[in-house]
Amino acid sequence: MNTIVKNLDLTSKGSWFPITLSILLLLFALFMKKKQLTWREIYLTYGVFGFITWMLDTITGNVLDFYDVGSAHITGLGDFMAFSFIPSSLAVIFSNFRTEKNRWLMVVLFTMISMLSYWGIEWVGYFRDKGWSGIGSLIVFVLVYWLVIPLHLRMMRHRDRNN
């Protein structure tokens, strides 16, 4: 039991921030008024973006060693919550409120929200840069909100000819 508690990595500096942010975003995404998304699309978006985030974290954080989150050699609760729910919840919320009319406003707004989250996690000491930069994050966020999420929505809503 002591090993399980230790592996949760709850004593890492700033672990409260990603855990709290994850819970708040998850609750907001689940209880927001559904405007553009169905429950099926929410489910698929959580799965796709959760998978993408874990893959990119594994490559950039573990293989390339650009940064550390929490304790460097433990994937704790803060890591799990941050990589599983923050990007996925933001993708769901963005997709639910984005329309063709407000698309650029939403790209700018969610890029700013994502940058504030990034800076917050860095400021509380949970994220430690070892070669990654805020400029890299900014570029990734703009590409995700401008290109990747709209492409995901188009692919998810496209009807196959065989159906």
C-alpha positions in Angstrom: 0.0 0.0 0.0 2.9 2.4 0.8 4.3 1.8 -2.7 0.9 2.7 -4.3 0.7 6.0 -2.4 4.4 6.8 -3.2 3.7 6.1 -6.9 0.8 8.5 -6.9 3.5 11.2 -6.6 1.2 13.5 -4.6 4.2 15.2 -2.9 5.6 16.6 -6.1 5.9 20.4 -6.1 2.8 21.9 -7.7 0.9 18.6 -8.3 -2.3 20.2 -7.0 -2.4 22.4 -10.1 -2.8 19.8 -12.9 -5.1 17.7 -10.7 -7.4 20.7 -10.0 -7.3 22.0 -13.5 -8.1 18.5 -14.9 -11.1 18.0 -12.6 -12.5 21.5 -13.4 -12.1 21.1 -17.2 -13.5 17.5 -17.1 -16.6 18.6 -15.1 -17.1 21.6 -17.3 -16.9 19.5 -20.5 -19.3 16.9 -19.1 -21.9 19.4 -17.8 -21.7 22.1 -20.5 -24.7 22.6 -22.8 -24.1 20.4 -25.8 -24.2 22.8 -28.9 -22.1 21.2 -31.6 -21.2 17.8 -30.2 -23.1 14.6 -29.4 -22.1 12.3 -26.5 -20.6 9.9 -29.1 -18.4 12.7 -30.5 -17.4 13.7 -27.0 -16.4 10.1 -26.2 -14.4 9.8 -29.5 -12.7 13.1 -28.9 -11.6 12.2 -25.4 -10.2 8.9 -26.7 -8.4 10.3 -29.7 -6.9 13.3 -28.0 -6.0 11.3 -24.9 -4.1 8.9 -27.0 -2.4 11.6 -29.1 -1.4 13.4 -25.9 0.1 10.3 -24.3 2.0 9.4 -27.5 3.4 12.9 -27.8 4.3 13.1 -24.1 6.1 9.7 -24.4 8.1 11.0 -27.4 8.9 14.5 -26.2 9.1 14.0 -22.5 10.6 10.5 -22.2 12.4 9.6 -25.4 13.7 13.1 -26.3 13.8 14.2 -22.7 12.7 17.8 -23.4 11.0 18.2 -20.0 10.1 16.6 -16.7 6.7 16.7 -15.0 6.4 15.9 -11.3 9.0 13.5 -10.2 11.2 12.7 -13.2 11.0 8.9 -12.9 7.4 8.4 -11.7 4.2 8.8 -13.7 2.0 10.1 -10.8 -1.6 11.2 -10.5 -0.7 14.7 -11.7 0.9 13.4 -14.9 -2.0 11.0 -15.5 -4.7 13.7 -14.9 -2.8 16.4 -16.9 -2.1 14.3 -20.0 -5.4 12.4 -19.9 -7.9 15.1 -19.2 -6.6 18.7 -19.8 -5.9 18.4 -23.6 -8.9 16.2 -24.2 -11.3 18.4 -22.2 -10.0 21.5 -24.0 -10.5 19.8 -27.4 -14.1 18.8 -26.4 -15.0 22.3 -25.1 -13.4 23.9 -28.2 -15.2 21.6 -30.5 -18.5 22.2 -28.8 -18.4 26.0 -29.1 -16.5 26.4 -32.4 -18.5 27.4 -35.4 -17.4 28.6 -38.9 -18.4 32.1 -37.9 -16.3 32.3 -34.7 -13.5 29.9 -35.7 -10.6 32.4 -35.5 -11.8 33.9 -32.2 -12.0 30.4 -30.8 -8.5 29.5 -32.1 -7.0 32.6 -30.4 -9.1 32.2 -27.2 -8.2 28.5 -26.7 -4.5 29.1 -27.6 -4.5 31.7 -24.8 -6.2 29.3 -22.4 -3.7 26.6 -23.3 -0.7 28.9 -22.9 -2.1 30.1 -19.5 -2.4 26.4 -18.4 1.1 25.7 -19.6 2.6 28.7 -17.8 0.6 27.9 -14.7 1.9 24.3 -14.5 5.4 25.7 -15.1 5.0 28.5 -12.5 3.9 26.1 -9.7 7.0 24.0 -10.4 5.3 20.9 -11.8 6.8 21.3 -15.3 10.5 21.7 -15.7 11.9 22.7 -19.1 14.9 20.8 -20.4 14.9 21.8 -24.0 11.3 22.5 -24.6 10.0 26.1 -24.8 6.9 28.2 -24.6 7.3 29.1 -28.3 7.1 25.4 -29.2 4.0 25.0 -27.1 2.5 28.1 -28.8 3.1 26.7 -32.2 1.6 23.3 -31.2 -1.5 24.9 -29.7 -2.1 27.1 -32.8 -1.8 24.0 -35.1 -4.0 21.9 -32.9 -6.9 24.4 -32.7 -6.5 25.7 -36.2 -5.9 22.4 -38.0 -6.0 19.2 -36.0 -9.3 19.5 -34.1 -11.3 20.7 -37.2 -9.7 17.8 -39.2 -10.7 15.4 -36.4 -14.3 16.7 -36.5 -14.5 16.4 -40.2 -13.1 12.8 -40.1 -15.4 11.9 -37.2 -18.5 13.2 -38.9 -17.7 11.8 -42.4 -19.9 9.0 -43.6 -18.1 6.1 -45.2 -19.5 5.0 -48.6 -19.8 1.4 -47.2 -22.3 2.3 -44.4 
